[in-house]
Amino acid sequence: MTPRNFWRNCRDILPGLPAEAPESWAFGATPEHADGLLALVLAGTKTATASALWDYEFSGERLPEPGLLNIILDGSGRPRALVETVMVEVIAFDRVGADHARAEGEGDRSLAYWREAHQKFWREHSENPRGFEPDMPVVCERFRLLHVAADPR
């Protein structure tokens, strides 16, 4: 299914959605990472994500805001979920709290795991040349799952 077809399906099921399809993207930096994080979203475990503010600034992309819709893709680029942003906060990496780490749903859901995994991710995969700093600004986003596509397998 293409993102356009998925969006049509979402609009049939959820009246009131805008005509124009939202942005489509996958979590993580690899297909495996995308599939693993998507599985957490589909299970209801992952209700938050974090991005480097510096990556937004470097790419010129707008920051998420409450009400923003996104189509989440699996590691093969297939649309699997529609999510809506419900909260956004920009906070220093070293000030991100345990509640946010738990909402991201990864690993043992602890703040220690979140810090280790995200530091590694931003050191290896940042779009911006600054990479990672302990006090770098992080865009902490909470979202809710609105619709799930049928499993394509």
C-alpha positions as CSV (number, residue, x, y, z in Angstrom):
1,M,0.0,0.0,0.0
2,T,1.3,3.5,-0.8
3,P,1.1,6.4,1.6
4,R,-1.5,8.0,-0.6
5,N,-3.7,4.9,-0.4
6,F,-3.1,4.6,3.3
7,W,-4.2,8.2,3.7
8,R,-7.4,7.6,1.7
9,N,-8.1,4.7,4.0
10,C,-7.5,6.8,7.1
11,R,-9.8,9.5,5.8
12,D,-12.5,6.9,5.2
13,I,-12.2,5.6,8.8
14,L,-11.5,8.9,10.6
15,P,-13.8,11.6,9.2
16,G,-12.5,15.2,9.4
17,L,-8.9,14.5,8.4
18,P,-7.6,17.0,5.9
19,A,-7.5,16.2,2.1
20,E,-3.7,16.5,1.9
21,A,-1.7,13.6,3.2
22,P,0.8,14.3,6.0
23,E,4.5,13.6,5.8
24,S,5.5,9.9,5.8
25,W,8.7,8.7,7.6
26,A,10.2,5.8,9.5
27,F,11.8,5.8,12.9
28,G,15.5,5.2,13.3
29,A,18.3,5.1,10.7
30,T,18.1,1.5,9.4
31,P,15.2,-0.7,8.2
32,E,15.7,-3.0,11.2
33,H,15.6,0.0,13.6
34,A,12.4,1.3,11.9
35,D,10.7,-2.1,12.2
36,G,11.6,-2.4,15.9
37,L,10.4,1.0,16.9
38,L,7.3,0.7,14.8
39,A,6.5,-2.6,16.6
40,L,6.7,-0.6,19.9
41,V,4.3,2.0,18.5
42,L,1.8,-0.7,17.3
43,A,2.0,-2.4,20.7
44,G,1.2,0.9,22.5
45,T,4.5,0.9,24.3
46,K,6.1,3.8,22.4
47,T,4.1,7.0,22.7
48,A,7.0,9.4,22.4
49,T,10.1,10.2,20.4
50,A,13.1,12.5,20.6
51,S,15.0,14.4,17.9
52,A,18.0,16.6,17.9
53,L,17.0,20.3,17.5
54,W,20.2,20.8,15.7
55,D,19.0,18.3,13.0
56,Y,15.9,20.4,12.5
57,E,17.9,23.5,12.2
58,F,20.4,21.9,9.8
59,S,17.7,20.5,7.5
60,G,15.4,23.6,7.7
61,E,12.6,21.3,8.7
62,R,9.8,22.7,10.8
63,L,9.5,21.5,14.4
64,P,6.5,19.3,15.2
65,E,3.6,20.9,17.0
66,P,0.4,19.6,18.7
67,G,-2.1,18.4,16.1
68,L,0.6,17.4,13.6
69,L,-0.3,14.2,11.8
70,N,2.4,11.7,10.4
71,I,2.3,8.5,8.6
72,I,4.8,6.1,10.1
73,L,6.5,3.7,7.6
74,D,8.0,0.3,8.3
75,G,11.6,-0.6,7.3
76,S,10.4,-1.4,3.8
77,G,8.8,2.0,3.3
78,R,5.2,0.7,3.7
79,P,2.8,2.9,5.6
80,R,1.7,1.2,8.9
81,A,0.4,3.8,11.3
82,L,-1.0,7.3,11.6
83,V,0.0,9.2,14.6
84,E,-0.9,12.7,16.0
85,T,1.5,14.8,18.0
86,V,0.0,15.8,21.3
87,M,2.9,17.6,23.0
88,V,6.3,19.0,22.1
89,E,9.0,20.3,24.5
90,V,12.5,21.3,23.7
91,I,14.8,20.5,26.6
92,A,18.5,19.9,27.1
93,F,19.6,16.3,26.6
94,D,20.9,16.0,30.2
95,R,17.5,17.3,31.5
96,V,15.3,14.9,29.7
97,G,13.4,13.0,32.4
98,A,12.5,9.4,33.2
99,D,8.8,9.9,32.2
100,H,9.9,10.8,28.7
101,A,12.4,7.9,28.5
102,R,9.6,5.5,29.7
103,A,7.2,6.8,27.1
104,E,9.7,6.2,24.3
105,G,9.3,2.5,25.2
106,E,12.8,1.3,24.2
107,G,15.1,-1.2,26.0
108,D,14.3,-1.4,29.7
109,R,12.5,2.0,29.4
110,S,14.9,3.5,32.0
111,L,16.4,7.0,31.7
112,A,19.9,5.4,31.8
113,Y,19.0,3.2,28.7
114,W,17.4,6.2,26.9
115,R,20.5,8.3,27.4
116,E,23.0,5.7,26.3
117,A,20.9,4.7,23.2
118,H,20.2,8.3,22.1
119,Q,23.8,9.5,22.7
120,K,25.0,6.6,20.5
121,F,22.3,7.3,17.9
122,W,23.2,11.0,17.6
123,R,26.9,10.4,17.5
124,E,26.4,7.9,14.6
125,H,23.5,9.3,12.7
126,S,23.1,13.1,13.3
127,E,22.3,15.0,10.1
128,N,24.1,18.1,11.5
129,P,27.8,18.4,11.9
130,R,27.6,19.1,15.6
131,G,26.6,15.5,16.4
132,F,26.1,15.1,20.1
133,E,26.7,17.2,23.2
134,P,25.4,16.4,26.8
135,D,23.5,19.7,26.9
136,M,22.3,19.7,23.3
137,P,18.7,20.7,22.8
138,V,16.3,17.8,22.2
139,V,12.8,17.9,20.8
140,C,10.7,15.7,23.0
141,E,7.5,14.7,21.3
142,R,4.5,12.8,22.6
143,F,2.1,11.3,20.1
144,R,-1.0,9.1,20.0
145,L,-1.8,6.3,17.6
146,L,-4.9,7.1,15.5
147,H,-4.9,4.2,12.9
148,V,-3.0,1.1,12.1
149,A,-2.8,-0.5,8.6
150,A,-3.3,-4.2,8.2
151,D,-0.1,-6.2,8.4
152,P,1.3,-6.3,4.9
153,R,2.7,-9.8,5.3
